Amino acid sequence: MRKLLVVVAVVIGLSPVVRANQSDGDWLAQNRWDWFTQYKQGNLHYDQLALHPYYTESEIYDSNIYLVPHDQPGGQVGGGVVSSWIIRNDLGLETDLPWNYVNDLKVGYDFDYDRYTTAPEVNDTINQAAHIDYSHTSGNGMTYKAGDQYINTTDQAFSELVQRARRWMNRAYVEADYTPKEGRLAWGVNADDERDKYLDPTLSQALDRYEQDFGANVGYMVQPKTKVYVSYQYSIIHYSVPQSFIVDLSSGIADKNNRSHTVAAGVIGQLTQKITGQIEVGDTYRYYDAAPPGDSFVYRSPVVTTKLTWAADKYTDVILTLSRIYEESIDTNNAFYYSNVAMLDLKHKFPYKFTAGIEVAAGLDQYVNQQTVGTTTGYRHDDNYQGGIWVQYDIQKWISTGLSYVYRERDSTFSGEYDFQDTQVAWNLAIKF
């Protein structure tokens, strides 16, 4: 059930890039549209091995690349609000090797180079990602999965950090799920290990950590494709700083090691004739190894990880995402903050190979303890907003082009330090096989 947390991260830092080609061919000929399968035709095969190379060039104008308030110092080059054209080249390869009808191996690599016209020696960046995923499905309803995901990237500034930060992350996971061919009782177990490493020394002290999760769920198949379940998740977050909540005044870094127990209930699968997805609500009990003076060892909060897709008709999808989770903080007075996000995404396939979409998102970040920023002391709350539109034209089954517009804004109780407005306009050309 932890998979939906990936969706939450995407919502918080929604990419402004124009959509790549999501079409599975000319809908006038095939009379259908599959939003979630990128490669149906034109891919390269070597026996059972399928190869899916792709390349995308994007031209992007960003009005506030450092996401800072107007007339405030900030950014890596000592500016305030700084705009730039960005030329993005994205090159990658996805492979898929199924064999014996029960095994499937997927391997992929992505290389992304962003070139800025403003201070390129500071802002240019290279991002890389790779993954390997293996699954085995047995005849008795058991499915086993294992894999590893690696990224080496520069985080965007649409976060608590208010700056772009270089980091790498590696996540390894294993899963086992049982869905009966006949009968009602289903169950699953999962475990994963994630490592985060920042290259900046200050952020490295504050955010370098490993996170481990161990979970289990038991469900009941109310329909052949619909499961009601309860789940339990045990999580460990361990930072690289010493085991002490005594703050080093020279660095302002405190120990934030913690453990969490999450109990949740939900439903997943085909919820109605036209709605698929997952609804999950639960409660997280988190406790820390130590607590600073006046702070609590223990926190409890409801959590939500929900994503629903309504197929209004064969050309239209409406996607709703809701979440409430704990997010780690670099503030010395707040080990974490509550991240609340709601997102609505509308996609429609028009005649003559045109596709268009609208996205709107709103979020609220809530901190539990007071903090002092400049000369102001108080509780920090950030309201985050994002909206965008995009259109795509499929020139051929393997090549497309598109335009997009995105507006982002943050309104914080510490407005002079964290407020910003940002506009991005982009064009892209995508080739996918």
C-alpha positions in Angstrom: 0.0 0.0 0.0 3.0 2.3 0.3 3.2 2.6 -3.5 0.8 5.6 -3.4 3.3 7.6 -1.5 5.2 7.9 -4.8 2.1 9.6 -6.2 2.2 12.1 -3.3 5.8 13.0 -4.0 4.9 13.7 -7.6 2.0 15.9 -6.7 4.1 18.0 -4.3 6.8 18.6 -6.9 4.6 18.4 -10.0 6.8 18.4 -13.1 6.1 21.3 -15.4 7.3 19.4 -18.4 4.9 18.9 -21.4 3.5 15.4 -21.5 5.4 12.8 -23.5 3.4 10.7 -25.9 0.9 8.6 -23.9 -1.0 7.4 -27.0 -1.2 3.8 -28.0 -2.0 4.7 -31.6 -4.6 6.5 -33.7 -7.9 6.2 -31.8 -9.8 6.7 -35.1 -8.4 3.4 -36.3 -8.4 1.5 -33.0 -11.4 3.1 -31.4 -9.9 3.0 -27.9 -7.5 4.9 -25.7 -5.2 3.5 -23.0 -3.8 6.3 -20.7 -1.4 4.1 -18.8 0.3 2.1 -21.5 2.9 4.2 -23.4 4.2 1.5 -25.7 1.8 -0.6 -27.7 3.1 -0.4 -31.2 6.4 0.4 -32.9 8.6 -1.1 -30.2 11.6 -3.2 -31.1 11.8 -7.0 -30.4 14.6 -9.5 -30.2 12.9 -12.8 -29.6 10.8 -12.2 -26.4 12.8 -9.1 -25.4 11.0 -5.8 -26.1 13.1 -2.6 -26.4 11.5 0.8 -25.9 13.9 3.6 -26.7 12.7 7.2 -26.4 13.9 10.8 -26.7 12.3 14.1 -25.7 13.4 17.6 -26.3 11.7 20.4 -24.3 12.0 24.2 -24.5 10.9 25.7 -21.2 10.5 29.3 -19.9 10.6 29.5 -16.1 9.8 32.9 -14.5 11.3 32.1 -11.1 13.8 29.3 -11.2 14.8 29.6 -7.5 11.2 29.9 -6.3 11.9 32.9 -4.0 9.7 35.8 -2.9 9.9 39.1 -4.9 12.5 41.6 -3.8 14.1 39.1 -1.4 17.6 37.7 -1.6 17.9 34.1 -2.5 19.0 31.6 -5.1 22.5 30.2 -5.9 23.7 33.3 -7.7 22.6 36.0 -5.2 19.6 37.3 -7.2 15.9 37.4 -6.0 13.5 36.4 -8.7 15.4 35.1 -11.7 14.0 33.8 -14.9 15.5 31.5 -17.5 15.0 29.5 -20.7 15.7 25.8 -20.1 16.6 23.4 -22.9 15.9 19.8 -21.7 17.1 16.7 -23.4 15.7 13.4 -22.1 17.0 10.1 -23.4 16.2 6.7 -22.2 15.5 3.0 -22.7 13.0 0.6 -21.2 13.2 -3.1 -21.7 10.7 -5.9 -21.0 11.6 -9.6 -20.9 8.7 -12.0 -20.2 9.3 -15.7 -20.3 7.5 -19.0 -19.5 4.2 -17.0 -19.0 5.0 -16.6 -15.3 8.2 -14.5 -15.2 8.8 -10.9 -16.2 11.9 -8.7 -16.0 11.9 -5.0 -16.6 15.0 -2.8 -16.8 15.2 0.8 -17.6 17.6 3.8 -17.7 16.9 7.6 -18.1 19.3 10.4 -18.8 18.2 14.0 -18.5 20.3 17.1 -19.2 18.9 20.6 -18.4 20.7 23.6 -19.9 19.9 27.1 -18.6 20.5 30.4 -20.4 20.8 32.1 -17.0 24.1 31.3 -15.1 24.5 28.0 -16.8 27.7 27.2 -14.9 25.6 27.2 -11.7 22.2 25.9 -12.9 22.9 23.3 -15.6 22.2 19.9 -14.2 22.3 16.2 -15.3 19.7 13.8 -13.8 19.9 10.0 -14.0 17.5 7.2 -13.0 17.6 3.4 -13.3 15.5 0.5 -12.2 15.2 -3.2 -12.3 12.0 -5.0 -11.5 11.3 -8.8 -11.4 7.9 -10.5 -10.9 6.9 -14.2 -10.8 3.3 -15.3 -10.9 2.4 -18.9 -9.9 -0.6 -20.8 -10.8 -2.0 -20.9 -7.3 -2.5 -17.1 -7.1 0.8 -16.1 -5.6 2.8 -13.2 -7.1 6.4 -12.4 -6.0 8.1 -9.1 -6.8 11.6 -7.7 -6.1 13.5 -4.8 -7.5 15.7 -1.8 -7.1 15.2 1.9 -8.0 18.0 4.5 -8.2 17.9 8.2 -8.9 20.7 10.8 -9.0 19.0 14.2 -9.4 18.6 17.8 -8.3 15.4 18.3 -6.3 13.3 21.2 -7.4 12.7 24.1 -5.0 9.0 23.5 -4.6 9.5 22.1 -1.1 10.5 23.1 2.4 14.1 23.6 1.3 13.4 26.7 -0.9 16.4 25.8 -3.0 17.4 23.2 -5.4 19.5 20.4 -3.9 21.6 17.6 -5.4 20.9 14.2 -4.0 20.8 10.5 -4.8 18.3 7.9 -3.6 18.3 4.1 -3.8 15.3 1.9 -2.9 15.2 -1.9 -2.8 12.0 -3.8 -2.2 10.4 -7.3 -2.0 6.7 -8.1 -2.1 4.5 -11.2 -2.0 0.8 -11.2 -2.6 -1.8 -13.9 -2.7 -5.1 -13.4 -4.7 -7.1 -16.6 -4.8 -8.3 -18.0 -8.1 -11.3 -19.3 -6.2 -12.3 -18.2 -2.8 -12.3 -14.8 -1.0 -9.3 -14.6 1.4 -6.3 -12.6 0.1 -3.1 -11.4 1.8 0.3 -9.8 1.2 3.6 -8.9 2.8 6.2 -6.3 1.8 9.6 -4.8 2.8 11.8 -2.1 1.4 14.9 -0.1 2.3 15.5 3.4 1.0 18.7 5.5 1.3 18.8 9.3 0.8 22.1 11.2 0.4 22.5 14.9 -0.2 25.7 16.3 -1.6 25.5 19.7 0.2 27.3 19.3 3.6 24.6 21.2 5.6 21.7 19.4 4.0 23.6 16.1 4.3 23.7 16.5 8.1 20.1 17.4 8.2 18.6 14.9 5.7 20.9 12.0 5.0 19.0 8.9 6.3 17.7 5.4 5.6 14.1 4.4 5.8 12.9 0.8 6.2 9.4 -0.4 6.0 7.8 -3.8 6.8 4.2 -4.4 6.2 1.4 -7.0 5.9 -2.2 -6.9 4.8 -5.2 -9.2 4.9 -8.1 -8.7 2.5 -11.5 -10.1 1.4 -12.4 -10.3 -2.3 -15.9 -8.8 -2.4 -15.7 -9.0 -6.3 -13.3 -10.8 -8.6 -11.4 -7.5 -9.1 -12.2 -5.7 -5.8 -10.5 -6.3 -2.4 -11.4 -4.8 1.0 -8.4 -5.0 3.3 -6.7 -4.0 6.6 -3.0 -3.4 6.8 -0.2 -2.8 9.2 3.1 -1.0 8.5 6.2 -0.7 10.7 8.6 2.0 9.6 12.1 3.1 10.8 13.8 6.3 9.9 17.4 6.7 11.0 19.5 9.8 10.4 23.3 10.0 10.0 23.5 12.5 12.9 24.5 11.2 16.4 22.0 9.6 18.7 21.3 12.8 20.7 18.8 15.6 20.7 21.4 18.0 22.0 21.6 20.6 19.3 25.0 21.5 17.9 24.8 25.3 17.9 27.3 25.5 15.1 25.2 23.5 12.7 21.7 23.6 14.3 21.2 19.9 13.6 19.4 17.6 16.0 18.8 13.8 16.1 15.4 12.9 14.6 15.5 9.1 14.6 12.0 7.6 14.9 9.8 4.6 14.5 6.2 4.5 13.3 3.2 2.1 13.5 0.5 2.6 10.9 -2.8 0.7 10.9 -5.1 1.3 7.9 -8.1 0.0 6.1 -9.2 0.4 2.5 -10.5 -0.9 -0.7 -8.6 -1.4 -4.0 -9.4 -2.5 -7.5 -12.6 -2.1 -9.6 -14.8 0.0 -7.3 -17.6 0.6 -9.7 -18.2 0.0 -13.4 -16.2 3.1 -14.3 -14.1 3.8 -11.2 -10.9 2.0 -10.4 -8.2 2.7 -7.8 -7.6 2.7 -4.1 -9.1 4.4 -1.0 -7.1 4.0 2.2 -7.4 5.7 5.5 -5.5 4.9 8.7 -3.7 6.2 11.8 0.1 6.6 12.3 1.7 6.4 15.8 5.2 7.8 15.7 7.7 8.0 18.5 11.2 9.4 18.7 14.3 8.1 20.4 14.7 11.4 22.3 12.8 14.7 22.5 14.2 18.3 22.8 13.2 20.3 25.8 9.5 21.0 25.9 8.7 18.8 22.9 6.9 15.4 22.7 8.3 12.0 22.2 5.1 10.8 20.6 2.8 12.0 17.7 -0.4 10.5 16.3 -2.2 11.5 13.2 -4.7 10.2 10.7 -3.1 9.4 7.3 -4.7 9.1 3.8 -3.3 7.6 0.6 -6.0 7.6 -2.1 -6.1 7.6 -5.9 -9.2 7.1 -8.0 -9.6 7.0 -11.8 -13.1 7.7 -13.3 -13.3 6.6 -16.9 -16.1 8.9 -17.9 -16.1 7.5 -21.4 -13.6 5.7 -23.7 -11.8 9.0 -24.4 -11.9 10.7 -21.0 -10.3 10.0 -17.6 -10.7 12.0 -14.4 -8.1 11.2 -11.7 -8.5 12.3 -8.1 -5.5 12.0 -5.7 -5.8 12.7 -1.9 -3.1 12.3 0.7 -2.0 13.1 4.2 1.4 11.9 5.3 4.4 12.8 7.5 7.2 14.6 5.7 10.7 15.0 7.2 11.8 18.5 8.0 15.2 20.4 8.2 13.9 22.8 10.9 15.6 22.2 14.2 12.3 22.8 16.1 10.2 20.5 13.9 11.4 16.9 13.1 8.5 16.6 10.6 5.5 18.4 9.2 2.1 17.1 8.0 1.7 17.3 4.2 -1.9 17.4 2.9 -2.5 17.3 -0.8 -5.5 17.1 -3.2 -5.1 16.9 -6.9 -7.6 16.6 -9.8 -6.4 15.6 -13.3 -8.6 15.6 -16.4 -7.5 14.0 -19.7 -9.4 13.8 -22.9 -8.7 12.4 -26.4 -10.0 14.6 -29.2 -10.3 13.7 -32.9 -7.5 14.3 -35.3 -4.8 13.0 -33.0 -5.2 15.7 -30.3 -5.1 15.1 -26.6 -5.5 17.7 -23.9 -5.6 17.9 -20.1 -6.1 20.1 -17.1 -4.5 19.7 -13.7 -5.2 21.5 -10.4 -3.6 20.8 -7.1 -3.7 22.3 -3.6 -1.7 21.4 -0.5 -1.3 22.5 3.1 2.0 21.9 5.1 1.5 22.1 8.8 4.3 22.3 11.4 3.6 21.3 15.0 6.1 23.5 16.9 6.9 27.1 16.8 10.0 28.3 15.0 11.8 31.6 14.6 12.5 32.9 11.1 14.3 36.3 11.0 12.7 38.3 13.7 9.3 36.5 13.6 8.3 33.6 15.9 5.2 31.5 15.2 3.8 28.3 13.7 4.6 27.8 10.0 1.8 26.8 7.7 2.3 26.8 3.9 -0.6 26.8 1.4 0.6 25.4 -1.9 -1.3 25.8 -5.2 -0.7 24.6 -8.7 -2.7 24.6 -11.9 -1.9 23.8 -15.5 -3.1 22.9 -19.0 -1.5 20.9 -21.8 -2.2 19.8 -25.3 -0.5 17.1 -27.4 -0.6 16.2 -31.0 0.4 12.7 -32.3 2.2 13.4 -35.6 2.6 9.6 -36.0 2.3 6.6 -33.7 5.9 7.1 -32.6 6.3 10.9 -32.6 4.3 13.7 -30.9 4.6 17.3 -30.0 2.9 19.4 -27.3 2.5 22.7 -25.3 1.9 23.3 -21.6 1.4 26.1 -19.1 1.8 25.7 -15.3 1.3 28.2 -12.5 2.6 27.6 -9.0 2.3 29.6 -5.8 3.1 29.2 -2.1 1.5 31.4 0.7 3.3 30.9 4.0 2.8 32.4 7.5 6.5 33.4 7.1 5.6 35.2 3.8 8.9 37.2 3.4 11.0 34.1 3.4 8.8 31.4 1.7 6.1 33.0 -0.5 6.6 32.7 -4.2 4.8 32.7 -7.6 6.1 30.9 -10.6 5.0 30.4 -14.2 6.3 27.9 -16.7 5.5 27.6 -20.4 6.9 24.7 -22.4 7.0 23.0 -25.8 8.3 19.5 -26.5 8.9 17.0 -29.2 8.8 13.3 -28.2 9.9 10.2 -30.0 9.0 6.8 -28.5 9.2 3.3 -29.8 
